[in-house]
Amino acid sequence: MHVVIMGCGRVGAGLATALERLDHQVAVIDRDLHAFRRLGADFHGRQVVGVGFDRQVLTEAGVDEAGAFAAVSSGDNSNIIAARVARETFGVQRVVARIYDAKRAAVYERLGIPTVATVPWTTDRFLRMLLPEGVATAWRDPSGTVAVLQLPLHEDWVGRSVRNLEDAAGARVAFIVRFGNGVLPEGRTLLQAEDQVYAAAVSGTVTDVTTAASAPPPHD
């Protein structure tokens, strides 16, 4: 597959070399000629100097034949404009834009442009490494409003219903991994030993949710 990357910073260069190692054809766009030094001498893809949302520059990079486009420059506006041009003008099927502003990322997601919200994503990665297993979020929406996390369940929850857990924790159980298989539970579904329970919670309530789940169920 031919992939066009706008931005030859550390992320763009790393993505380009990784894709080339996987035998994809790659073209990298950057307005700074010296930025291409990050690609190294072993990179054999196209190196196009210019603005990544300029149609002529995109055409030179082979966007007409591209199966994917990644906008990873340092500017949110440039990334989203380039992504929309690639999607709407050239019909590229797989388009992703890196966005630093999480609120703007949510807006662009609604417009059909997949985004990587750098700050929330990086924050979650740090949380996974710093906090005990089961406490950090497994997923967060681009706006950072809703988080999905694995609940550290107290053993006394076994035999209790999903509805009981939701009421106590103030969160919604999204799915359960049971014996290696994903399960979409109902409110009356009973929790079993070794269940891995993932719940959706509003950001800012994660600590309260995990505290409730890790404590014994309240007495009826």
N, C-alpha and C positions, 0 to 999 in steps of 0.2 A: 504494500500500500504506500502511496505517496502522501507524506505528511508535511504541511507547512507550519512553521513555528515563527511567530512574531516575537522578537526579543531574544537577544543573545547574552543575557546576564547569566548568573550561575544556574538558575533553574532552566532557562532555555537551552543553554549549552549542554547541561546534564541530560535533559530530555532528548535532545538531538542525538547525542552520542549513544544513549541507551537504545533509541529506536533504530539507529543504524546497526548496532550490534545484533538486533533482532531481524536484520535483513530487510528493513523498510527503506524506502527512498525518502530522503529528507531535504527540505529547503528551509534555510533560516534567513529571516529578515531582521535587519537592525540598521538604524540610521547612522551608527558609529562604526566605521570600517575596522577600527582597532578592537571592537568587541569580539570579532570572529577569532581572535587569538585564543579565546577560551575553548574553542572547539578542538584544538590540537592538530598536529600534522597528520594524524590518521583519519581525519574526517574527510569524506569524499563527496558529501552532498553539495547542493547549491548554496552559495552565500550571496545574498542580494542586499545591496545597500539602498535604504530608502525608508519611507514611512509605511508602516504595515497596513494601513487602511487605504492607501492609494491604489486604485484599480490597476494601473500600469505596473506598479511594483508587484502586486499580487499575481498578475498574469505572468510576469517574469519569473516568479517563484513557482509557477506551475499550479496555481490554485484551480485551474480548469480541470485538472486531472487528479486533484487531491481527494483522498477519502476522509481526511481529518485535518483540522486546523486548531492550533493552540495559540492563544494570545497571552503571553506571559511577560510583557514589558513591565516597567515600573509604574506605569500610569493607568489608573482605572478607566479614565475616559478613552484613552487610546485603545485599551484592550477591548472594551465593549463595542466601540465603533468598528474596529477591525473584525470582531466576531460577527457582528450583524451584517457587515458587508460580505464576509465569507459565506454566511448562511443564506442571506436574502438575495444577494446579487449573483453569487456563483453557485449556490445550491449545494455547498459542502454539507454532507450528512452529519458528521461528528465534529462539533465545534465546542470548545471549552475556553472560558476566559478566567484569568486570575483577577480577583477583586479584593482589595484591602478593606474597603468599607462594607461591613456585614449587612447593613440595612440596604445598601444599594444592590448588593448581591441578591437579596431576596426579591427585589423588584425585577431584576434581569432574569431570574429563574422563572418568574411568572410570564415573562415575555418569550420564554422558550429557549433561553441561552443558558446552558449549564455553566455554573461558576464554581470556582474553588475560592472560598472566603478565607484568605490566608490567616488572619488573626484568630478567629474561632478555631480553625483547624489546628493551628500551632498550639493554641492554649490546651486543646483537648489532648494533643500528643504529650505535652508536658504533664498533664494531670494523670494520664495513664501510667507514666513512669514514676511519678511522685507518690501517688496514692495507692492504698491496698487494692488488690484485685477485686473487681466488682463494684468499686465506688466511682471510678471515672466513667465519663460518658462514652458510649460506643458510637453514637452518632448525634449530630446536632444540625438543625436546619440552618440554611444560609444566614438567616437573620439572628441566629443565636437564641431564639425565643424558646424553642422546644428541644429537649434533650432526651435521648433514649439511653438507658443505663441498665446494666445487669444488677439486680437487687441481691444484696448479701442476706439471704433469708435465714432467720432463726429456725432451728429444727422443729420447733413446735408449730410451725405453719403447715407442716405435712398433715394432710387430711382436712385442712380448711379450704374454703372456696376462694376462687379468684376474686369474687365480689367482696369477701371479707377483707382480703389483702388490699384491694383498691380503696375501700372505705377507710381503712386504718392509715394507709400511706399517703392518701391524697393524690394518687397517680393512677394512670390507666395501664393495665398490663397489655403490652403490645403483642408479645408472643412468648412461647415457652420452648426451650430446646429439651426434648425428652428422649432419652436413649439415642441421641444423635440426630433426631428428626425434629424439624420445626413444627410447632403446633399453634394454631390460632384458637385460643381458648374462649369459652363463653363464661358468663358470670358464675354459673353453677359448676364450672370445671373444678375438680378437687386437685390440690397440689400434692405432688408425690415426692418421695425422697429422691435426691439427685437431680431434680428439676433445675434447669437454669432459666430463671425468670427475668425477662427484659420488660421494663416499664417506660412509658413516656411521661415526662414530667416537665413542668414549666421551669425555665431557668430561674435560679434563685431559691428553688424549693428542694434542690437535689439533696442537700444535707438532711433536711427534715424527712424526706422520703426514705433515704437509706437508713436513717436512725429508726424509723418506724418498722421497716422491714427486718432489721437485724435484732429487734426486740421481740419477746413473745407476744402472741396475739392478745388483744385486750379481752377481758372476761365478758361474756355475754350478759 
